[in-house]
Amino acid sequence: GRIVFTSSMAGQCGLYGFSGYSASKFAVRGMAESLQMEVAPYDVCVCVAFPPDVDTPGEAAARGSMPKITQQLSGTAGFWPAETVAKAIL
């Protein structure tokens, strides 16, 4: 079997102005790594997807409250359609 967790690029490196969000996404990675060791004897694989900014209503709302520097950093990768990200993960 396979278990796939969805984190964020913010789970790979901290993001200015989003310390709580980044910390929670780092936590997903840690949980997945620990779980992988626990379920390995049962032939279950655990992996984590780290998508970039996904173009969703929630993301659009968050953009308005982002510090300017964070908006500039986010804009460099662009905003990915949710369908594209979902297909890549599956």
C-alpha positions as protocol buffer text, in pm:
chain_id: "A"
residue {
  index: 1
  type: GLY
  ca { x: 0 y: 0 z: 0 }
}
residue {
  index: 2
  type: ARG
  ca { x: 87 y: 364 z: -10 }
}
residue {
  index: 3
  type: ILE
  ca { x: 10 y: 663 z: 210 }
}
residue {
  index: 4
  type: VAL
  ca { x: 64 y: 1007 z: 61 }
}
residue {
  index: 5
  type: PHE
  ca { x: 75 y: 1317 z: 280 }
}
residue {
  index: 6
  type: THR
  ca { x: 46 y: 1663 z: 128 }
}
residue {
  index: 7
  type: SER
  ca { x: 270 y: 1927 z: 280 }
}
residue {
  index: 8
  type: SER
  ca { x: 398 y: 2240 z: 105 }
}
residue {
  index: 9
  type: MET
  ca { x: 721 y: 2384 z: -25 }
}
residue {
  index: 10
  type: ALA
  ca { x: 710 y: 2570 z: 307 }
}
residue {
  index: 11
  type: GLY
  ca { x: 775 y: 2228 z: 464 }
}
residue {
  index: 12
  type: GLN
  ca { x: 1118 y: 2224 z: 301 }
}
residue {
  index: 13
  type: CYS
  ca { x: 1233 y: 2571 z: 402 }
}
residue {
  index: 14
  type: GLY
  ca { x: 1096 y: 2838 z: 632 }
}
residue {
  index: 15
  type: LEU
  ca { x: 885 y: 3115 z: 484 }
}
residue {
  index: 16
  type: TYR
  ca { x: 911 y: 3471 z: 612 }
}
residue {
  index: 17
  type: GLY
  ca { x: 589 y: 3583 z: 776 }
}
residue {
  index: 18
  type: PHE
  ca { x: 451 y: 3228 z: 802 }
}
residue {
  index: 19
  type: SER
  ca { x: 641 y: 3072 z: 1090 }
}
residue {
  index: 20
  type: GLY
  ca { x: 336 y: 2884 z: 1218 }
}
residue {
  index: 21
  type: TYR
  ca { x: 243 y: 2759 z: 871 }
}
residue {
  index: 22
  type: SER
  ca { x: 599 y: 2652 z: 789 }
}
residue {
  index: 23
  type: ALA
  ca { x: 633 y: 2475 z: 1123 }
}
residue {
  index: 24
  type: SER
  ca { x: 312 y: 2279 z: 1067 }
}
residue {
  index: 25
  type: LYS
  ca { x: 429 y: 2172 z: 721 }
}
residue {
  index: 26
  type: PHE
  ca { x: 768 y: 2063 z: 859 }
}
residue {
  index: 27
  type: ALA
  ca { x: 570 y: 1855 z: 1113 }
}
residue {
  index: 28
  type: VAL
  ca { x: 392 y: 1667 z: 833 }
}
residue {
  index: 29
  type: ARG
  ca { x: 730 y: 1562 z: 698 }
}
residue {
  index: 30
  type: GLY
  ca { x: 846 y: 1441 z: 1040 }
}
residue {
  index: 31
  type: MET
  ca { x: 527 y: 1245 z: 1099 }
}
residue {
  index: 32
  type: ALA
  ca { x: 555 y: 1080 z: 758 }
}
residue {
  index: 33
  type: GLU
  ca { x: 919 y: 983 z: 816 }
}
residue {
  index: 34
  type: SER
  ca { x: 834 y: 826 z: 1152 }
}
residue {
  index: 35
  type: LEU
  ca { x: 527 y: 649 z: 1016 }
}
residue {
  index: 36
  type: GLN
  ca { x: 730 y: 509 z: 725 }
}
residue {
  index: 37
  type: MET
  ca { x: 955 y: 326 z: 970 }
}
residue {
  index: 38
  type: GLU
  ca { x: 655 y: 190 z: 1160 }
}
residue {
  index: 39
  type: VAL
  ca { x: 464 y: 56 z: 860 }
}
residue {
  index: 40
  type: ALA
  ca { x: 759 y: -68 z: 652 }
}
residue {
  index: 41
  type: PRO
  ca { x: 722 y: -427 z: 784 }
}
residue {
  index: 42
  type: TYR
  ca { x: 369 y: -430 z: 637 }
}
residue {
  index: 43
  type: ASP
  ca { x: 484 y: -333 z: 285 }
}
residue {
  index: 44
  type: VAL
  ca { x: 334 y: 14 z: 312 }
}
residue {
  index: 45
  type: CYS
  ca { x: 520 y: 308 z: 162 }
}
residue {
  index: 46
  type: VAL
  ca { x: 476 y: 658 z: 303 }
}
residue {
  index: 47
  type: CYS
  ca { x: 567 y: 963 z: 100 }
}
residue {
  index: 48
  type: VAL
  ca { x: 515 y: 1338 z: 114 }
}
residue {
  index: 49
  type: ALA
  ca { x: 426 y: 1574 z: -169 }
}
residue {
  index: 50
  type: PHE
  ca { x: 563 y: 1928 z: -140 }
}
residue {
  index: 51
  type: PRO
  ca { x: 363 y: 2131 z: -394 }
}
residue {
  index: 52
  type: PRO
  ca { x: 432 y: 2498 z: -462 }
}
residue {
  index: 53
  type: ASP
  ca { x: 164 y: 2765 z: -420 }
}
residue {
  index: 54
  type: VAL
  ca { x: -166 y: 2625 z: -546 }
}
residue {
  index: 55
  type: ASP
  ca { x: -425 y: 2857 z: -698 }
}
residue {
  index: 56
  type: THR
  ca { x: -721 y: 2808 z: -463 }
}
residue {
  index: 57
  type: PRO
  ca { x: -966 y: 3047 z: -296 }
}
residue {
  index: 58
  type: GLY
  ca { x: -781 y: 2998 z: 34 }
}
residue {
  index: 59
  type: GLU
  ca { x: -449 y: 3087 z: -124 }
}
residue {
  index: 60
  type: ALA
  ca { x: -599 y: 3394 z: -290 }
}
residue {
  index: 61
  type: ALA
  ca { x: -732 y: 3512 z: 46 }
}
residue {
  index: 62
  type: ALA
  ca { x: -397 y: 3452 z: 216 }
}
residue {
  index: 63
  type: ARG
  ca { x: -211 y: 3654 z: -48 }
}
residue {
  index: 64
  type: GLY
  ca { x: -381 y: 3971 z: 76 }
}
residue {
  index: 65
  type: SER
  ca { x: -234 y: 3935 z: 425 }
}
residue {
  index: 66
  type: MET
  ca { x: 117 y: 3825 z: 321 }
}
residue {
  index: 67
  type: PRO
  ca { x: 406 y: 4057 z: 396 }
}
residue {
  index: 68
  type: LYS
  ca { x: 540 y: 4223 z: 79 }
}
residue {
  index: 69
  type: ILE
  ca { x: 862 y: 4018 z: 80 }
}
residue {
  index: 70
  type: THR
  ca { x: 660 y: 3695 z: 105 }
}
residue {
  index: 71
  type: GLN
  ca { x: 441 y: 3802 z: -188 }
}
residue {
  index: 72
  type: GLN
  ca { x: 754 y: 3864 z: -394 }
}
residue {
  index: 73
  type: LEU
  ca { x: 900 y: 3524 z: -306 }
}
residue {
  index: 74
  type: SER
  ca { x: 573 y: 3343 z: -377 }
}
residue {
  index: 75
  type: GLY
  ca { x: 537 y: 3515 z: -710 }
}
residue {
  index: 76
  type: THR
  ca { x: 863 y: 3373 z: -843 }
}
residue {
  index: 77
  type: ALA
  ca { x: 725 y: 3018 z: -865 }
}
residue {
  index: 78
  type: GLY
  ca { x: 380 y: 3121 z: -981 }
}
residue {
  index: 79
  type: PHE
  ca { x: 50 y: 2973 z: -869 }
}
residue {
  index: 80
  type: TRP
  ca { x: -29 y: 2623 z: -990 }
}
residue {
  index: 81
  type: PRO
  ca { x: -381 y: 2503 z: -1080 }
}
residue {
  index: 82
  type: ALA
  ca { x: -516 y: 2264 z: -816 }
}
residue {
  index: 83
  type: GLU
  ca { x: -600 y: 2004 z: -1084 }
}
residue {
  index: 84
  type: THR
  ca { x: -239 y: 2000 z: -1206 }
}
residue {
  index: 85
  type: VAL
  ca { x: -103 y: 1951 z: -857 }
}
residue {
  index: 86
  type: ALA
  ca { x: -356 y: 1677 z: -777 }
}
residue {
  index: 87
  type: LYS
  ca { x: -272 y: 1486 z: -1096 }
}
residue {
  index: 88
  type: ALA
  ca { x: 101 y: 1508 z: -1022 }
}
residue {
  index: 89
  type: ILE
  ca { x: 52 y: 1372 z: -671 }
}
residue {
  index: 90
  type: LEU
  ca { x: -174 y: 1086 z: -783 }
}
